Amino acid sequence: MQFFTVRGGDFDDALQKAYDQYGSNLRIHFRKDIVDKKGLFKLKEHSYVELVCYLAEEEKQQLEIKEIEEEKKDNQQIENPYLLKGRALLKENDFSNLFMSTLLDLVEPVIKEQKESLNDTEFELILIDKLVSLIKIDYKRQLNPDENLVLVGSSGVGKSSLIGKIGTFYTHQQDQSFKKEVTVVNLNGKKSNYDFFRDLNLRYKNYTALSDLEFEKKENSLNLYESGFAFDKEALDHLAQKEGKFILVVSAKTKKRDLEELFKTYSKYPVTNLAITKLDEASSIGTALSFAYKYDLPLLFFSDSDDAENASVKATVAKMISYIKGLKLDFETLWANQNPS
């Protein structure tokens, strides 16, 4: 991966120069705030911002073009009846044309290799096996989350509820090596969620100045920052500079166009993962999973209940498959039996 450096008088100036020079596929690696002293006696200060950036991989840059091409092929006849069945199931679950085409391209040669005729059960096993191979789940970060997790997304997607579940999950771990000391930091300037987090026995802090974002570094600490759509830009810039990991929170009900706009809004920050909420309220999960695949965002958390104390929060293969409609096999039970840990 090739990195390049752009300088500007402030963050916005540097970012605009970077976009003007390198285009919309720009990604920020990290930011530096620099103060130089000039003049004979070094009395005059000159400050500027330096951004170290990189461009998205060529393959990912072509995804939009490929998706448009696949939409043109949408009505193209597929000869194999199982591929027809697979496409119908994926369409029922609102997977994108790009995702469907990629998945069926993986499934087709496996079907052709079968010496005997497939039955429905065997086909579902092949289809789900290949689907799971396309969606990443960040088990490593689930096990050992970074000290600073910044949850960003639109208002009303369930960030507060999700943060409550995350905080409860990590504070209630029996194994002390995985147990975390959790602090919730509200970046929205409102104290309306104070009682909610207090009832969950989670420490709560309301952001008013950058000093509120400074914590004593501890091995077992986990700071969860909640930011709404009308976010505090200064706070997010500061957290990005501190190597905070940004988790994009989306509702499973969110439409494709809105997901694209959301990603565009937060793409200048180091978004590392995706969390999907309101799974039990959505008619399908395909739009969110297609979005995760398109932008190579590993899944981190799932939320499908308002009960913050009892609901599970980790994204898992079994949970993901359980929300795919039209399957005859009980994959959630099957997966749990195959993976008892």
N, C-alpha and C positions, 0 to 999 in steps of 0.2 A: 504494500500500500504506500502510495506517495503522499507526503505531507508538504504543505506550503504555508508560508506566513504572510499575513496581511496586517498592516498597521493603520490606525485611525485615531482621530482626536479623542473619541469615546467609543463605547461598545457599538452603538448604532451606526456610527460613521464607518468603523472597521467592517461591520457586518455587511453594510450596503456596498462597500468597495469589493468585498469578497464575492457577493452575489453578482455584482456587475461584471466582474472579471471572470468568474468561473461558472456562473449559472445556478439553476435551482437544485442541482444534484449535490450542492455543497453540504458538508457535514462538519461540525465544529468538534475538534479533539480536545482542546483546552484553551483557556484565556489567561492572559497575563496583564496586570495593571502595572505600568512602568513609570517611574518618576526619575528624570535625568536632571542634573544640576549643570547649568551652563554659565558662561561668563568667566572673566579673569579670576574671580575669587569664588566661583561656583555658588553664587548667591541666587541666581535666577533658576527657578524650577520649571521644568517642562514635562507635563504628564501626557501619556498616550496609552492606548490599549493595543495589545498584540494578540491576534487570533491565530492559532495553529489549526489548520483545517485539512480536510481530505475530500476527495470526491467518491460518491457511491460507486460500487463495482459496476463495470460495464454491463454485466448480465442484468443487474437490477434496474439499470437505466432504461433497458429495453422492455421492461415489463408492461408499461402502458401501451406501447406499440403492439406487443404480442397479444394483449388482452383485446384490443380493438380487432385484430385479425381473427382471434378466436370467436368473437361475437358474430363475425361474418360467416363463420363455419357452423354456427349454432344449429342450423337446419339441415346440415349435411347428414345423409343417411349413414348409420353405423350398421354394418351387416350382422355382426354377432349379437344374438338376442340378449346375452348377459351384459354386453356393453350398453345396449339400449336400456336395459333395466337399471344399470348403474347410473347412467346419465339421468334417468327419470328420478331416481332416489336423491341424487345430488341436487337436482333442480328443486325438488320438493323442500329441501333443506336450505335453499337460497345460497348455495355455493356459487362463486363467480365463474364465468366462462373460462378464465385463465386457470383457476384451480381445477375445475372439472377436466379440462383438456390435459393438464399435467398429470392428474391422478389416473385418468383412463389410459394415457400413454404408458404408464407404469403397469397397469393391470393387464392390458391387452396381450403382451408377450407371455405373461404367466398363464393366461387362459389357453393360448395357443400351444403351450408346452404340455398341457394335460393330455395324456394318451387316451383317457376315458372321458366320457361326458361328465360335466360338472353337475352337481345338484345345487340347490339354492343356498344351503348351509356352507358348502365349500366356497361358493362365489362370495358370500358375505365375508367369510374369513379372509379371502384374498383382498377384497376391496378395503376392508378396515385396516388390514395390515399395511397396505400401501398408503392409506390416508394418514395413519399414525406416523408413518415415516416422513411425511411432509410438514407436520406440525411439531415445533420444538417446545419442550417443557423444561424450564430452568430448575431442575432438581437441586443443583449445587447452591444456587442463591436461596432456595427455600430452606435448605438445611443450615446455611450460614449466611444470613442476610447481611448486606453492607450496613455500616453504622448509620448512614443517612439515606432514607428512602423518601423520595419526593413524589407524592401521588398527585397527578395533574389530570384534568379533564373537565368536561362541561358540568355546569350545575345540574343537580337532580339525577346524576347517574348512580348515586349511592356510595360516594367516596367515604362519607363519615361512617356509615354502617360497615363498609369494608375495613376501614382503619380500626374500628372497634374489634372486628373479628381477628385481624392480624395481631393487634396488641394482646388480645386475650389468648390467642394461640401460643404466642411466644412467652408470655408471662406464666402460663400454666404448664409448661413443659416439665416433666418429671426429672428428666436427665439434666443435671445442672450445667453440663457443658453446652446444652442447646437453649437453656433458659435465658431470657433477655430482660433487661431493665428498660422498659418502654416509656418514652415520652412522646406525647402528641403535641405538635406545634401547628396552630391554626394561622395560616397566612392570609386569611380573608378579612381580618379586621373585625370579626363578629365573635361574640362569646356565647352564641346561642346553643352550642354543643357542649358547653361546660358540664352540665348535669349528666348528659349522656355518657361522657367519658369517665366522669367521677363515679357513676354507678357501676362502671366496669373496673373500678380500682386502677385506672390508668392516669398517670400524671399528665396534666394539661397545661399548655403554655400559649398565651396569645401574643402573636408577633406585633410589635409596635416599632422596633428599630433593629438594625442589623446585629446589635449586641445580643438580641434575643435568640439569635441563631448560633451562638457560640456555646459549646458544651465541653466539659472536661472529658477528654478521651478515655473511655473505659473499654475493656475487652468485651464485656457482655452488654454494652448499651446499644439500643436501637431507637433512633429518632425518626418518627413518622410525621412528615410535613404534608398538610392538606392545603391544596391550592385550587380555587375555583377558576372559572373561565375568565373572570375579570381579575386576573392574578396580579400580584405585586411583582413587577418586573425586576426591580432592584433586588428583592429577596431571592428570586429564582436565579438571577445572574450570579449572585453571591454563592448560592448552593451549588450551582454548576461549577464554579471556580473551586469550591471545596471538594470536588469529585463526588458530589451527591449523585445517586442513581435515580433517574427519573422513570417512574412507572406510569404509563398512559392507561387511565381507567376509562373503559367504554361500557355502555350498556349493550347487552345482547340484542336489544330492540332498535339500536341506532342504525339508520339507513347508510348505505354505502357512500353516498355523496357527503353526508355529514361526517363520516369517519375520515374521508379524504381531507375535508376542511380542518378537522381537528388535528390530524397529523401535520398538516401544513403549518398550523399555528404553533405547534410545539417542536417542530423538526430542528429548530436551531439549538435546542437543548439536548443533552445526551440521554435520549430516551432508550432504555435498554430492554424493557419488558412490557408486556401487555397484561392487564387484569380485566376480566370480563365479569360484569355484574348483572343482576336481574335475569339470570338464566331461566328461572321458573316463570317469569312473566313474558318471555319472548316466544314467538311462534316457531323460531328456528335458531340455530347457532351458526349456520353456514356463512353468513355475511361477516361475522366477527372473526371466524377462523380463516376465511379467505383473506381478510385484511392482515391478520397475523402472518400468514404465509407471504403475502405480497411484499411486506416491508421487513420480513425476516425478524419479527419480534417474538422471542420466546415467551410462552405463557408462564405466568408466575402465580396468580391468584384467581380463584373463582368465587363468586358470591351468588347464592340463590335463596337466601332467607334473611329476614330482618332480625332474627334471633342471634345477636352477636355473641352470646355466651355459649351457644350450643352448635352453631353452624360450622361446618368444615370450611376451610379457606384455601387450602393448597390446590392448585390446578393439577389434575391427574388425568391419565389416559381414560381410566374407567369412568370418571365423571364426564369427561368430554363426550365419550361415545354414548353415554346414557341419554344425552340430549339430541342425538341424531334420530330423526323419525323414520319409520318404515322398515326398520331392521327386525327380522324374525327372531334372531338369537338374543339371549339376555347377556350382552357383552359385559355389563357391569359386574355381574356375578361370575361370569367366565374369567374375566381379567383378574378379579380378586382371588379366585382359586389358583390361577396361574402365578400370581404375585402376592403371596400371603404376607410378605413384609410390608 
